[in-house]
C-alpha cells in the first residue's frame, strides 16, 4: 500500500522506448556521409531497427540482468570430469544472439560493412558493453585468418555468420562461431615477445601441441582462439579450437575468471595449455605481424565502444536535465548546467565523428586510407578511450545523487568507462605505436596531414593547432618522453578538422575554441559563455 504523505513529482521518465540510432544526430550524419547512397536506405533501416531494439525497456533490462548475474566457472561436472565451461545468465545469450544477428561480426562480408557495423557496434554498446567483447574479437579475427587462405575459407563464413550457436561442439557442425584471443602472460603483459608458451610441432603439417598459460583470455566460451606461442622459429600465431573435429574437448583448462571492476557480464579468464592441439596461422616466427591486423581492428572497436559509452552517458544526462526543474526553470536551461552538458556533448560528437571516419577508411582499403589508419587508430585509441571516464563521471554528477545509485545505470557506465583505455594496449603502448609510425612510415604522416589539411583555412584556431603540431613534429629529439602529448595533439587536431568539415558551425566553433584554441578549462563546463551552447545541447538531446 502506498503511503499518503506525498506524491512523486519532478522526476524524469526513464529513457526507454526510443530509437538509439536515429536519436543520435552525429551518428546518423556520419553514416550518411560515409556510405554509398545506394546502400543508405538499407543501412538506415537496419540500424534503426537495432536502435529501437537497443532502446526498448526489455533489452535495457537484459543488459542490467547480464551484469547483475555475472558468468560462473564450472571446472568439473558432477562426476568429476574436467569440463571447463562458463555458465551465463539467459540475458547474456539473448544479447549476444541479437548482436550476432544484427551483423556485428559481418563487416567483411558486405559492401560498406565497416561503417554499417561500426554504427551498430556504437549503438549496441549502449545496451551492454560486455557482450561486445566476443563480437569484437570475432570480427577482428578475420584479417589474421586471411594470412592462411585455407583457414580463412574454412572459418570466415562461420565468423561472419548472423547465426548465434551457443553449443560447444565441433565448429564444422555449427552455422556460426565466435572467436576469442589470448596474447598476454603473467611475466610479459604487453611485451608479448616475452611469452613462454611453447609450441611443439606434431606429425601433421601445420599442427602443434601448446604448453603454457595465458594470463588474460577473453570470452573463454568461444569456439576458437587466436593465441601466441614460441615455435622453433620464434613467436607464432596459432588457432586453438575449443572442440576438436572428432567431438572431444581440446585441452583448455580455465583456472579462474577475473573479478573485474566493470565489464561484469563478460567472462575474462586465465587458461592453461597442456598438450593443447593448435593449428599454425601464418609463418613461424611472424606471430606479431600475423595478429597485428586483429589488434588494429579491436583497437578501433575500443574507440567505438568508448564513443558508445560516452553517447549513452551524455544522453542520460541531457534527458535528466530536460525534465528536471530547479528554482522555477528546467535544469537544462540553467546557464551553468547548459555549459556542462554542451561540453560533454562536444566530447561525444568528436569521438563518434572520428570513429566513423576510421571505419570508413577500412571500407575504402586504398593505400592512402591504410596509411592514415596506421597513425590515426593508435592516436584515437589513446585519446578517445581516455576521455570516456571523465565524461561518464561528469554525466553521473549531472544527475546528482541519483546518478550514484545503481538503478540510474550511470554507475555501470562509470565502471565500464576505463576499460577500453586499458585493454588492447594501454595508453603508453598506443602513444609509442604512434611514434613508431612517425619514425618508420612517412606515408602515414603524409596521409594524416593530407586529411587534416582538407579543413585548413576554415578556422583560425584549427590552423594554429596544425602549425603547432608541425613544429612539434619537426623536433623528434626525446620524442618517446613526449609521446603522450603528441598522440593527444594528433587526435585533437584530427577531430577538429573533421568537425570543421562536417559538424554544424556551433559544434565546430565550440570544439575549436575549447580544445584547440585554449579557451576552455581543465574541467567540463568551462566553455566560453559567448558560444551557442543551447544549440549544441539540443543537437545531442535524445528524442524518446
URDA-V709428 format. One record per helix or strand of 3 or more residues. SS is the DSSP state (alpha for helix, beta for strand). FROM is the first residue (numbers start at 1). TO is the last residue. If there is no record, write none. Layout:
SS/FROM/TO ; SS/FROM/TO
This chain:
alpha/25/34 ; alpha/37/55 ; alpha/57/68 ; beta/72/76 ; beta/82/87 ; alpha/90/101 ; alpha/107/109 ; alpha/113/125 ; alpha/132/145 ; alpha/149/159 ; alpha/171/173 ; beta/179/182 ; alpha/192/194 ; beta/198/201 ; beta/207/218 ; beta/224/231 ; beta/234/241 ; beta/253/257 ; beta/268/281 ; alpha/287/323 ; alpha/331/333 ; alpha/335/364 ; alpha/367/398 ; alpha/400/404 ; alpha/406/408 ; alpha/410/416 ; alpha/419/422 ; alpha/427/440 ; alpha/442/453 ; alpha/460/474 ; alpha/479/502 ; alpha/505/516 ; alpha/533/540
